């Protein structure tokens, strides 16, 4: 069965914030020692390859691995987490190279949701049986849909992600804006009106423009584009479940127009066209904008900086789904694959997802959001039981963003959970890398000299995508 589809002085980010943004653990990328075991020795470790954990060194992912190892005991199939350095694109290249060449013997890989079709179609990961997922009906449907390809489950959602809108309540209050509590959501028209209210009054110290996002020539631009396209065209999809191209010039034109309007002066910070996650976060933290589109993991960082002056709500229009899913590699033996599936079931079970939510990730299960106080019980990772968004080591242990917002609104239940349920996917195709490069390059015209018309940009995009994708 196919799956469903006031002015404060400027200061730079704190060490805690930089620790979350600039993780520097350069872990080894090979797990070759896992197979070198003499007869009769203890079972080798199950090797889990993953990108770096935004909750820091010995963060929640490692805590969950430790909990599994404690359950297995000294003579069980213990697990080892290998963190891959570099950007998401670099991690993808490392994993592809390692699995295709056999140079690194990984049993479980933590894949970005956009990589599942590519790795599945290439035969690098194997279809999963029910043993790998507990209570699948508890997984948020939009999130679970990222785990399937060609009608089969190839992965289980580990941690999710979705775009959110952060804002400065003090900017709005000082401008006499009609609203300062936006947790119920707003439209792009209402967002522009609020920006106009800030621009029309004496501006806050260091303020430059209304909002910022990530539009540099990397994946952030694709994310913003898909959000604009899906908001402008109801039901918009660039590809269908089989990776075939389904858009047309009219739809792309509407999406390009929406993206251009969102990112036009005087609303967007000019430098956003060259910003990634870190630069956009810094601009907002320095008070140079009132609004920021970013991911859930920055909520604790920003709350530490602004406390009650920080607001967070759903993005106007559609938001793009992110996150990572766990899969079993095709190269591992059948015996190890069976144990790897058990490990995945443990790492993604309801208790693990509650732990991930407390640590600052977006949990993948509905049950994790049922506690309106945002403090669901977490047994697997004891270091994260004290308070939401508390890390077991370092300065990040002090980051304790509240779940309760104004008027009894819950951040996790009333903002994050609905955003995940209504989020849209990026194009589902084994050629996702080429598709995102095409979108990034095609949309350069919006931010460079010349500025061709929206229809011209859309026609070029349509032509390039039709050459690339089957229809």
KEDREN-280202 format. One record per residue (C-alpha): residue number from 1; chain; x, y, z; residue in three letters. Coordinates in steps of 0.02 Angstrom, whole numbers, plus 32768, in hexadecimal, padded with zeros to 4 digits. Example, Ala and Ser with C-alpha at 12.3 -4.5 7.8 and 13.67 -1.06 7.14 Angstrom:
BEGIN
PT seq mol    x    y    z type
PT   1   A 8267 7F1F 8186  ala
PT   2   A 82AC 7FCB 8165  ser
end
This chain:
BEGIN
PT seq mol    x    y    z type
PT   1   A 8000 8000 8000  unk
PT   2   A 8049 80A7 7FCD  unk
PT   3   A 8066 8124 805A  unk
PT   4   A 8000 81C7 8060  unk
PT   5   A 804C 8254 8021  unk
PT   6   A 8285 8957 847C  unk
PT   7   A 8324 8975 844C  unk
PT   8   A 83AB 890D 849B  unk
PT   9   A 8463 8922 8479  unk
PT  10   A 84A5 88BA 83EB  unk
PT  11   A 84FD 881F 8422  unk
PT  12   A 8536 8787 83C5  unk
PT  13   A 84ED 86DD 83E4  unk
PT  14   A 851E 868B 8487  unk
PT  15   A 8594 85FA 8491  unk
PT  16   A 84FF 8589 84A9  unk
PT  17   A 84B2 85C5 8408  unk
PT  18   A 8555 85B2 83A9  unk
PT  19   A 8569 8503 83EF  unk
PT  20   A 84C3 84D4 83A2  unk
PT  21   A 84EC 8526 82FC  unk
PT  22   A 85A3 84F8 82E6  unk
PT  23   A 85B9 8446 8324  unk
PT  24   A 866F 8416 8310  unk
PT  25   A 8673 835D 8339  unk
PT  26   A 86DB 830C 82AF  unk
PT  27   A 86AE 8257 82D0  unk
PT  28   A 86F9 81C9 826B  unk
PT  29   A 8696 819D 81D0  unk
PT  30   A 86BA 80E4 81CC  unk
PT  31   A 8673 8053 8229  unk
PT  32   A 86E4 7FCD 81E1  unk
PT  33   A 8719 7F8B 828C  unk
PT  34   A 8667 7F53 82AB  unk
PT  35   A 867D 7EB5 8241  unk
PT  36   A 872A 7E83 827F  unk
PT  37   A 86F3 7E0C 8309  unk
PT  38   A 8741 7D65 8332  unk
PT  39   A 86D1 7CCB 8342  unk
PT  40   A 8679 7CC2 83EA  unk
PT  41   A 8695 7D7A 8410  unk
PT  42   A 860B 7DED 844C  unk
PT  43   A 8596 7E25 83C0  unk
PT  44   A 85DC 7EB8 835C  unk
PT  45   A 8592 7F64 8372  unk
PT  46   A 8506 7FA1 8303  unk
PT  47   A 854F 803B 82AF  unk
PT  48   A 84DB 80D0 8298  unk
PT  49   A 8516 8159 8221  unk
PT  50   A 84C7 8204 823A  unk
PT  51   A 84E1 82BD 8222  unk
PT  52   A 8513 8322 82B9  unk
PT  53   A 8499 8339 8348  unk
PT  54   A 845D 83EC 8363  unk
PT  55   A 8446 83C5 841D  unk
PT  56   A 8503 83BF 842E  unk
PT  57   A 858A 8346 8465  unk
PT  58   A 853F 82AF 84BC  unk
PT  59   A 8496 82F2 8485  unk
PT  60   A 83EF 829C 8481  unk
PT  61   A 8419 8225 83F1  unk
PT  62   A 84B0 81E3 844F  unk
PT  63   A 8448 81D8 84EE  unk
PT  64   A 83CB 816A 8493  unk
PT  65   A 8457 80FC 8450  unk
PT  66   A 8498 80ED 8502  unk
PT  67   A 83EC 80B8 853E  unk
PT  68   A 83E6 8030 84B9  unk
PT  69   A 8494 7FF3 84EC  unk
PT  70   A 8460 7FEC 85A2  unk
PT  71   A 83CA 7F83 8571  unk
PT  72   A 8434 7F0E 8507  unk
PT  73   A 84B8 7EF6 858D  unk
PT  74   A 856F 7ECE 8574  unk
PT  75   A 854F 7E37 8504  unk
PT  76   A 84C2 7E79 849A  unk
PT  77   A 84C2 7ED1 83F3  unk
PT  78   A 84FC 7F78 8433  unk
PT  79   A 84F9 8010 83C0  unk
PT  80   A 8577 8096 8393  unk
PT  81   A 854A 8142 834F  unk
PT  82   A 85BD 8188 82C9  unk
PT  83   A 85A2 8241 82A5  unk
PT  84   A 85CF 827D 81F7  unk
PT  85   A 861E 832A 81E8  unk
PT  86   A 85F0 83AF 816B  unk
PT  87   A 8552 83F4 811F  unk
PT  88   A 84BB 838B 80F0  unk
PT  89   A 84F6 8381 803C  unk
PT  90   A 85A3 8348 8074  unk
PT  91   A 8555 82C4 80E7  unk
PT  92   A 84EA 8284 8058  unk
PT  93   A 8584 8273 7FE9  unk
PT  94   A 85E3 8219 8073  unk
PT  95   A 8556 819D 808F  unk
PT  96   A 853C 817D 7FD6  unk
PT  97   A 85F5 8160 7FBA  unk
PT  98   A 8607 80F1 8053  unk
PT  99   A 8570 8084 802C  unk
PT 100   A 8593 8075 7F72  unk
PT 101   A 864A 8048 7F8C  unk
PT 102   A 8639 7FE4 802C  unk
PT 103   A 86C4 804D 807B  unk
PT 104   A 8660 8066 811B  unk
PT 105   A 85F4 7FDD 8165  unk
PT 106   A 855D 8036 81A8  unk
PT 107   A 84C4 7FD7 81E3  unk
PT 108   A 844D 8069 8200  unk
PT 109   A 8450 8111 81A9  unk
PT 110   A 83F6 81AF 81DF  unk
PT 111   A 83BD 81FD 813C  unk
PT 112   A 8374 82A6 8113  unk
PT 113   A 82BF 828D 80DE  unk
PT 114   A 82E7 82C6 802C  unk
PT 115   A 8369 823B 8016  unk
PT 116   A 82F6 81A5 8032  unk
PT 117   A 82C1 818F 7F7A  unk
PT 118   A 8375 819E 7F3D  unk
PT 119   A 83BE 8120 7FB8  unk
PT 120   A 832A 80A9 7FA0  unk
PT 121   A 832F 80AF 7EE2  unk
PT 122   A 83EB 8091 7EE5  unk
PT 123   A 83D4 7FF5 7F50  unk
PT 124   A 843C 803C 7FDF  unk
PT 125   A 83B5 8026 8063  unk
PT 126   A 833C 7F96 8078  unk
PT 127   A 827F 7F90 808D  unk
PT 128   A 824D 7F83 8144  unk
PT 129   A 81D4 7F0B 8196  unk
PT 130   A 815F 7F33 8225  unk
PT 131   A 81E8 7F06 82A2  unk
PT 132   A 823C 7FAD 8281  unk
PT 133   A 81A9 801B 82B1  unk
PT 134   A 813F 801B 834D  unk
PT 135   A 808E 805E 8346  unk
PT 136   A 8098 80A6 8295  unk
PT 137   A 7FEA 80F2 82A9  unk
PT 138   A 8036 8168 832C  unk
PT 139   A 80AF 81B6 82AE  unk
PT 140   A 8075 825D 8267  unk
PT 141   A 8035 822F 81B7  unk
PT 142   A 808E 82BC 815A  unk
PT 143   A 8131 8289 81B0  unk
PT 144   A 811B 81CE 8194  unk
PT 145   A 80FE 81E9 80DA  unk
PT 146   A 81B6 8218 80C8  unk
PT 147   A 81E7 8166 80F6  unk
PT 148   A 819F 8111 805C  unk
PT 149   A 81D7 80F9 7FAA  unk
PT 150   A 8188 8095 7F1E  unk
PT 151   A 8100 8058 7F93  unk
PT 152   A 8176 8011 8018  unk
PT 153   A 81B5 804F 80C0  unk
PT 154   A 8270 806B 80BA  unk
PT 155   A 8286 80CF 815A  unk
PT 156   A 8237 8107 81FD  unk
PT 157   A 822C 81C0 822D  unk
PT 158   A 82AA 81EA 82B6  unk
PT 159   A 829C 82A6 82CE  unk
PT 160   A 8237 831D 8265  unk
PT 161   A 8249 83D6 823A  unk
PT 162   A 81DC 8461 81F6  unk
PT 163   A 81ED 851A 81D2  unk
PT 164   A 81AD 8591 825A  unk
PT 165   A 819E 864E 826A  unk
PT 166   A 81F8 86A3 82FB  unk
PT 167   A 81D4 8758 8326  unk
PT 168   A 81FF 87E6 839D  unk
PT 169   A 8169 8812 840A  unk
PT 170   A 81C0 88AE 844A  unk
PT 171   A 81D5 88F0 8398  unk
PT 172   A 811B 88DA 8379  unk
PT 173   A 80E9 8921 8422  unk
PT 174   A 8157 89BC 840E  unk
PT 175   A 810F 89D9 8360  unk
PT 176   A 805C 89D4 83A2  unk
PT 177   A 8035 8940 8333  unk
PT 178   A 7F84 88FC 8336  unk
PT 179   A 7FC6 8852 836E  unk
PT 180   A 805B 881D 83D6  unk
PT 181   A 8027 876A 83F9  unk
PT 182   A 8028 8708 8355  unk
PT 183   A 8027 8655 8392  unk
PT 184   A 7F80 8639 833A  unk
PT 185   A 7FD3 8658 8293  unk
PT 186   A 7FC7 86E1 820F  unk
PT 187   A 7FC6 86FB 8152  unk
PT 188   A 8050 8747 80E9  unk
PT 189   A 7FE4 87E2 80D3  unk
PT 190   A 7FD5 87F4 818F  unk
PT 191   A 8090 87DA 81A0  unk
PT 192   A 80B2 8868 8127  unk
PT 193   A 8039 88D8 8188  unk
PT 194   A 8098 88B5 8229  unk
PT 195   A 813D 88D9 81D3  unk
PT 196   A 80F4 897D 8193  unk
PT 197   A 80C2 89AA 8245  unk
PT 198   A 8177 8993 827F  unk
PT 199   A 81BB 89F1 81E9  unk
PT 200   A 8144 8A85 8201  unk
PT 201   A 817A 8AA9 82B5  unk
PT 202   A 8225 8ADB 82F6  unk
PT 203   A 8284 8A3D 82D2  unk
PT 204   A 82CD 89D0 835B  unk
PT 205   A 8388 89DF 8374  unk
PT 206   A 83EB 897E 82EF  unk
PT 207   A 834B 8953 8290  unk
PT 208   A 835B 894B 81D1  unk
PT 209   A 82CB 88EB 8180  unk
PT 210   A 8233 8884 81AF  unk
PT 211   A 8264 87CE 819B  unk
PT 212   A 82EE 8759 8167  unk
PT 213   A 8300 86A6 812C  unk
PT 214   A 837B 8634 80D2  unk
PT 215   A 838D 865A 8018  unk
PT 216   A 8444 8639 7FF5  unk
PT 217   A 846A 85C4 7F64  unk
PT 218   A 8451 8524 7FC9  unk
PT 219   A 83C2 84B9 8009  unk
PT 220   A 8376 8549 806B  unk
PT 221   A 8344 859D 7FC8  unk
PT 222   A 82EB 84FF 7F8E  unk
PT 223   A 828D 84F5 8033  unk
PT 224   A 8252 85AA 8027  unk
PT 225   A 8221 8590 7F71  unk
PT 226   A 81BA 84F4 7F93  unk
PT 227   A 8162 854E 8022  unk
PT 228   A 8136 85DD 7FAD  unk
PT 229   A 80FF 856A 7F1F  unk
PT 230   A 8092 8500 7F92  unk
PT 231   A 8044 859C 7FDF  unk
PT 232   A 801E 85EA 7F36  unk
PT 233   A 7FD6 854D 7EE4  unk
PT 234   A 7F60 84DF 7F4C  unk
PT 235   A 7F96 842A 7F44  unk
PT 236   A 8038 8456 7EE9  unk
PT 237   A 80B4 83C9 7ECF  unk
PT 238   A 814D 83CE 7E60  unk
PT 239   A 8150 8310 7E55  unk
PT 240   A 80D7 8282 7E79  unk
PT 241   A 80F6 81E8 7EE5  unk
PT 242   A 815A 8198 7E59  unk
PT 243   A 81CB 822D 7E3C  unk
PT 244   A 8176 8266 7D9B  unk
PT 245   A 816E 831F 7D74  unk
PT 246   A 80BD 8363 7D91  unk
PT 247   A 80CC 8421 7D92  unk
PT 248   A 80B2 849B 7D02  unk
PT 249   A 80E7 854B 7CD1  unk
PT 250   A 804B 859E 7D18  unk
PT 251   A 8066 854E 7DC3  unk
PT 252   A 811E 8578 7DC4  unk
PT 253   A 80F8 862C 7D92  unk
PT 254   A 807F 863E 7E24  unk
PT 255   A 8102 85F6 7E99  unk
PT 256   A 818E 8667 7E59  unk
PT 257   A 811C 86FF 7E6C  unk
PT 258   A 80F5 86CC 7F20  unk
PT 259   A 81AD 86B3 7F48  unk
PT 260   A 81DD 875A 7EFB  unk
PT 261   A 8155 87B6 7F5D  unk
PT 262   A 818A 8765 8000  unk
PT 263   A 8240 8793 7FE8  unk
PT 264   A 822E 8842 7FA0  unk
PT 265   A 8267 88E1 7FF6  unk
PT 266   A 8238 8937 8067  unk
PT 267   A 8201 889A 80C1  unk
PT 268   A 8291 881F 80B6  unk
PT 269   A 833F 8841 80F9  unk
PT 270   A 83AD 885E 8061  unk
PT 271   A 8434 87E5 8098  unk
PT 272   A 83B6 8755 80A4  unk
PT 273   A 83D7 872D 7FED  unk
PT 274   A 8484 86F2 8024  unk
PT 275   A 8456 86AF 80D1  unk
PT 276   A 8458 85FF 8115  unk
PT 277   A 8418 85C5 81BF  unk
PT 278   A 84A3 8614 8226  unk
PT 279   A 84A2 86BD 81D1  unk
PT 280   A 83E5 86D0 81D9  unk
PT 281   A 83E4 869E 8290  unk
PT 282   A 846B 871D 82B8  unk
PT 283   A 840E 87A9 825E  unk
PT 284   A 8373 8788 82C5  unk
PT 285   A 83D4 8774 8368  unk
PT 286   A 8428 881B 8349  unk
PT 287   A 8380 8873 8338  unk
PT 288   A 8393 889C 8280  unk
PT 289   A 82EC 884A 8255  unk
PT 290   A 8244 8830 82AB  unk
PT 291   A 821B 8787 825C  unk
PT 292   A 8281 86EC 8234  unk
PT 293   A 8257 864C 81D6  unk
PT 294   A 82BB 85BF 8226  unk
PT 295   A 82B2 850F 826F  unk
PT 296   A 8277 84D3 831B  unk
PT 297   A 8326 84B3 8360  unk
PT 298   A 8348 856F 836F  unk
PT 299   A 82B7 858C 83E7  unk
PT 300   A 831F 856D 8485  unk
PT 301   A 83AE 85D8 8441  unk
PT 302   A 833C 866B 841B  unk
PT 303   A 82DC 865C 84BD  unk
PT 304   A 837F 8668 851D  unk
PT 305   A 83A3 870B 84C1  unk
PT 306   A 82F7 875D 84C6  unk
PT 307   A 8290 8702 854C  unk
PT 308   A 81DE 8746 8550  unk
PT 309   A 81FF 87BB 84BD  unk
PT 310   A 820C 8724 8448  unk
PT 311   A 8174 86E1 83EC  unk
PT 312   A 8162 8647 837E  unk
PT 313   A 80D5 8611 830C  unk
PT 314   A 80B2 85AE 826F  unk
PT 315   A 80ED 85F3 81CA  unk
PT 316   A 806B 864C 8161  unk
PT 317   A 8035 85D7 80D6  unk
PT 318   A 808B 8531 80C1  unk
PT 319   A 8128 84F6 811A  unk
PT 320   A 81A3 8474 80DB  unk
PT 321   A 81C3 83D2 8139  unk
PT 322   A 8274 83A5 8169  unk
PT 323   A 82C1 8324 81DB  unk
PT 324   A 831D 827E 81D7  unk
PT 325   A 82E5 81C9 81C7  unk
PT 326   A 833F 812A 81FC  unk
PT 327   A 835D 80A0 817C  unk
PT 328   A 83B9 7FF9 8178  unk
PT 329   A 8442 7FE8 80F5  unk
PT 330   A 8438 7F61 8071  unk
PT 331   A 84EE 7F2F 808D  unk
PT 332   A 84D7 7EF3 813F  unk
PT 333   A 84B7 7E3A 815F  unk
PT 334   A 8408 7DF6 817B  unk
PT 335   A 842E 7DD2 8232  unk
PT 336   A 8471 7E80 8250  unk
PT 337   A 83E3 7ECD 81EC  unk
PT 338   A 8365 7E7A 8260  unk
PT 339   A 83BC 7EC3 82F8  unk
PT 340   A 83CE 7F6C 82A2  unk
PT 341   A 8312 7F6D 8286  unk
PT 342   A 82F9 7F4F 8341  unk
PT 343   A 836D 7FE1 8366  unk
PT 344   A 830A 8052 82F1  unk
PT 345   A 8268 801E 8346  unk
PT 346   A 82B6 804E 83EE  unk
PT 347   A 82FE 80F5 83B2  unk
PT 348   A 8256 8129 8367  unk
PT 349   A 81DE 80E4 83E9  unk
PT 350   A 8167 8159 8447  unk
PT 351   A 81DD 8172 84DA  unk
PT 352   A 8271 819B 846A  unk
PT 353   A 8207 8219 840C  unk
PT 354   A 81D5 826C 84B0  unk
PT 355   A 828E 827A 84DA  unk
PT 356   A 82B4 82C7 8430  unk
PT 357   A 822B 8348 8449  unk
PT 358   A 826D 8377 84F5  unk
PT 359   A 831A 838C 84AB  unk
PT 360   A 82DD 8409 8429  unk
PT 361   A 82BB 839B 8391  unk
PT 362   A 8210 838D 8340  unk
PT 363   A 81CC 82E4 8373  unk
PT 364   A 817D 8276 82ED  unk
PT 365   A 80F1 822A 8357  unk
PT 366   A 8048 8272 8383  unk
PT 367   A 8054 822D 8433  unk
PT 368   A 80EC 829A 8459  unk
PT 369   A 807F 8336 844A  unk
PT 370   A 7FF0 82FE 84BA  unk
PT 371   A 8037 834D 8558  unk
PT 372   A 8003 8405 854E  unk
PT 373   A 8091 8438 85C0  unk
PT 374   A 8113 83FC 8543  unk
PT 375   A 8167 8390 85C8  unk
PT 376   A 813F 82DE 8592  unk
PT 377   A 818E 8255 85F8  unk
PT 378   A 8236 821C 85B1  unk
PT 379   A 8283 817E 85F6  unk
PT 380   A 8302 814A 8572  unk
PT 381   A 8370 81E6 857C  unk
PT 382   A 8379 8212 8635  unk
PT 383   A 83E2 82AE 861A  unk
PT 384   A 834E 82FC 85C0  unk
PT 385   A 82CC 82DB 8646  unk
PT 386   A 82EC 8378 86AB  unk
PT 387   A 829F 83F8 8636  unk
PT 388   A 8274 8412 8580  unk
PT 389   A 8306 844A 8513  unk
PT 390   A 8387 841D 8597  unk
PT 391   A 8427 83CF 8557  unk
PT 392   A 848D 835A 85C5  unk
PT 393   A 8531 83B8 85B3  unk
PT 394   A 8577 8465 8599  unk
PT 395   A 8526 850F 8593  unk
PT 396   A 8491 84D0 8530  unk
PT 397   A 8452 8481 85D2  unk
PT 398   A 8419 8530 8602  unk
PT 399   A 83A7 8543 856C  unk
PT 400   A 82F9 8527 85B1  unk
PT 401   A 8279 856E 853A  unk
PT 402   A 81C8 8561 857F  unk
PT 403   A 8142 84FD 852A  unk
PT 404   A 80BA 856F 856E  unk
PT 405   A 80A0 860A 8503  unk
PT 406   A 8022 8697 851A  unk
PT 407   A 7F6D 8670 8547  unk
PT 408   A 7F93 85BA 8570  unk
PT 409   A 7FD1 8591 84C1  unk
PT 410   A 804B 8500 84BB  unk
PT 411   A 80E2 8512 8447  unk
PT 412   A 80ED 8458 8426  unk
PT 413   A 8033 842F 841D  unk
PT 414   A 7FED 84CE 83CD  unk
PT 415   A 807D 850C 8360  unk
PT 416   A 80F8 8481 8337  unk
PT 417   A 807F 83EF 8327  unk
PT 418   A 8004 8446 82B1  unk
PT 419   A 8096 8485 8249  unk
PT 420   A 80D6 83D3 8233  unk
PT 421   A 802A 838E 8208  unk
PT 422   A 800E 8411 8181  unk
PT 423   A 80BE 8412 813A  unk
PT 424   A 80E7 83EA 8085  unk
PT 425   A 8174 8381 8041  unk
PT 426   A 81FB 83B4 7FC9  unk
PT 427   A 81FB 8358 7F22  unk
PT 428   A 81FE 829B 7F38  unk
PT 429   A 8277 8254 7EBA  unk
PT 430   A 8318 81ED 7EB3  unk
PT 431   A 8360 8282 7E57  unk
PT 432   A 8340 82FC 7EE3  unk
PT 433   A 83F2 833D 7EE3  unk
PT 434   A 83E4 8371 7E2D  unk
PT 435   A 8335 83B9 7E49  unk
PT 436   A 836B 8428 7ED9  unk
PT 437   A 8403 8465 7E78  unk
PT 438   A 8390 8491 7DE7  unk
PT 439   A 831B 84F4 7E58  unk
PT 440   A 83AB 854E 7EAF  unk
PT 441   A 83FB 857E 7E09  unk
PT 442   A 8357 85AC 7DB4  unk
PT 443   A 8324 8620 7E41  unk
PT 444   A 83CB 867E 7E3D  unk
PT 445   A 8375 86F4 7DC5  unk
PT 446   A 8309 8738 7E53  unk
PT 447   A 839F 8772 7EB7  unk
PT 448   A 841D 87A6 7E34  unk
PT 449   A 8428 8831 7DB2  unk
PT 450   A 83AC 883C 7D23  unk
PT 451   A 8314 87FB 7D80  unk
PT 452   A 82B2 87A4 7CF4  unk
PT 453   A 81F5 8795 7D03  unk
PT 454   A 81A3 870C 7D68  unk
PT 455   A 8161 86B1 7CD0  unk
PT 456   A 820D 86AE 7C81  unk
PT 457   A 825B 8666 7D1E  unk
PT 458   A 81D0 85E4 7D27  unk
PT 459   A 81E2 85B2 7C70  unk
PT 460   A 829C 8593 7C87  unk
PT 461   A 827C 852D 7D23  unk
PT 462   A 81F5 84C7 7CCE  unk
PT 463   A 8266 84A2 7C3A  unk
PT 464   A 82F7 846C 7CA9  unk
PT 465   A 8289 83FF 7D19  unk
PT 466   A 8235 83A9 7C85  unk
PT 467   A 82DF 8379 7C41  unk
PT 468   A 8313 8335 7CE9  unk
PT 469   A 8277 82D8 7D24  unk
PT 470   A 8203 825A 7CD1  unk
PT 471   A 8150 8292 7CB3  unk
end
